[in-house]
Amino acid sequence: MPVVLLLLSAGLLPVADARAQSPELEGTYRDWNLFTYKDKSGRVCYIASEPQKMEGDYSKRGPAAVLVAKFPIKPPNIQVSVQAGYPYKKNSTVTMKIDKKSYSLFTDGENAFARTAQEDKRIIEAMKKGRRMTVRGTSRKGTYSLDTYSLMGFTKAYRAMLDACKKK
């Protein structure tokens, strides 16, 4: 499944830790998939979705995805991230728009993240209420991408993720 490959390259899945398990698909909720795996810290749960529409002036890029992950650490432990499928322009900003509300994410390599745990919470709440999300970023070559995601199934997937992480 492409999302698993995305997570490997995003660094979300522990490749070097031999004790870690491969991620397991726990369920699909419309346009969102729930995965879990165990690492040395405990159970990691995440939901992921791929864009329904990919636009831009780039010539080529890898797979893109938006993820929400719950890590087995003390709060704040839930993180929203975007993987572009290309390296973002250094020190650039990614704009995530959920319905009519915009959020600014910072970039690190091929990934973008909310700046604070409070911003992660605001984005997640908007994703629960929203229907559509776009993500616009700029590559290190100066090209742009505009990806459109469905938020259908997000709330159920998010709740299932929280439940899955309660299991030992």
C-alpha positions in Angstrom: 0.0 0.0 0.0 1.5 3.4 -1.0 0.8 5.1 2.3 3.1 2.7 4.1 5.9 3.5 1.7 5.2 7.2 2.4 5.5 6.7 6.1 8.8 4.9 5.7 10.3 7.8 3.8 8.7 10.3 6.1 10.5 8.8 9.1 7.2 8.0 10.8 7.9 4.2 10.7 11.0 3.0 12.5 13.2 1.3 9.9 16.3 0.9 12.0 14.7 -0.6 15.1 14.6 -4.3 14.6 12.1 -4.6 17.5 9.5 -2.6 15.6 6.7 -4.3 13.8 5.5 -3.5 10.4 2.4 -1.3 10.3 -0.9 -3.1 10.2 -3.9 -1.8 8.4 -6.6 -1.7 11.2 -9.4 -0.3 9.1 -10.6 2.0 6.3 -13.1 4.8 7.0 -14.2 6.2 3.7 -11.1 8.1 2.5 -8.9 7.5 5.6 -6.9 4.4 6.6 -6.0 3.5 10.2 -2.6 1.8 10.8 -0.9 0.7 14.0 2.5 -0.6 14.9 4.6 -1.1 18.1 8.0 0.4 18.6 10.3 0.4 21.7 8.2 3.2 23.3 4.8 1.4 22.7 1.9 1.5 20.3 1.9 4.1 17.5 -1.4 4.7 15.8 -2.0 6.9 12.7 -4.6 7.7 10.1 -3.6 8.7 6.6 -5.2 9.8 3.4 -3.9 10.4 -0.1 -5.0 13.4 -2.3 -8.0 13.0 -4.6 -6.6 15.6 -6.9 -3.0 16.7 -7.4 -2.2 19.9 -9.3 0.9 22.1 -9.8 3.7 23.0 -12.1 6.1 20.3 -11.0 7.5 17.8 -13.5 7.6 14.8 -11.2 7.0 13.9 -7.6 6.5 11.0 -5.3 3.3 10.1 -3.4 1.7 12.6 -1.2 -0.3 12.2 2.0 -1.7 13.8 5.1 -1.3 12.0 8.4 -2.5 12.3 12.0 -0.4 10.2 14.4 -0.7 9.4 18.1 2.6 8.5 19.7 3.1 6.7 23.0 4.7 9.6 24.7 3.4 12.1 27.2 1.1 14.8 25.8 1.3 16.6 23.4 1.4 13.3 21.5 -0.9 13.8 18.5 0.7 15.3 15.4 -0.6 16.4 12.0 1.8 16.2 9.2 1.9 16.4 5.4 4.2 14.6 3.0 4.6 16.3 -0.3 6.5 13.7 -2.4 9.3 16.2 -3.0 11.6 18.2 -0.8 10.0 21.5 0.2 11.9 24.8 -0.3 14.0 25.5 2.8 12.3 27.7 5.4 9.1 27.8 3.3 5.5 27.6 4.6 2.8 25.2 3.5 -0.7 26.4 3.5 -3.4 23.9 4.6 -6.9 25.1 4.0 -9.9 23.3 5.5 -13.1 24.6 4.0 -12.5 28.4 4.4 -10.0 28.4 7.2 -6.2 28.5 6.5 -3.4 27.1 8.6 0.3 27.7 8.2 2.7 24.7 8.5 6.5 24.8 8.7 8.6 22.5 6.5 11.3 20.0 7.2 12.6 18.1 4.1 9.6 16.5 2.4 7.3 17.0 5.5 5.3 19.9 6.9 4.0 20.2 10.5 1.9 22.5 12.7 4.0 24.8 14.8 2.4 24.0 18.2 0.3 21.3 19.9 -2.5 23.8 20.1 -2.4 24.3 16.3 -2.5 20.5 15.8 -5.7 20.5 18.0 -7.3 23.3 16.0 -6.5 21.6 12.7 -7.9 18.3 13.9 -11.1 20.0 15.1 -11.4 21.7 11.7 -10.8 18.3 9.9 -13.6 16.8 12.0 -16.1 19.5 10.8 -14.7 19.9 7.3 -15.5 18.3 4.0 -12.5 19.2 1.9 -8.9 20.2 2.5 -6.2 21.6 0.3 -2.5 21.7 0.8 -0.2 24.0 -1.1 3.5 23.9 -0.9 6.6 25.0 -2.8 9.5 22.7 -3.8 13.1 23.5 -3.4 13.1 24.0 -7.2 10.4 26.7 -6.9 7.6 24.6 -8.3 4.3 24.4 -6.5 1.8 21.7 -5.7 -1.9 22.0 -4.7 -3.3 18.8 -3.4 -7.0 18.3 -2.6 -8.1 15.8 0.1 -11.4 14.5 1.2 -12.2 14.7 4.9 -15.0 12.1 4.5 -14.5 9.4 7.1 -11.9 11.5 9.1 -13.9 11.7 12.3 -14.6 8.0 12.5 -11.0 7.2 11.6 -9.7 9.6 14.2 -11.9 8.1 16.9 -10.9 4.6 15.9 -7.2 5.7 16.1 -7.7 6.9 19.7 -9.4 3.6 20.6 -6.7 1.5 18.9 -4.0 3.3 20.9 -5.7 2.3 24.1 -5.0 -1.3 23.4 -1.7 -2.8 24.7 
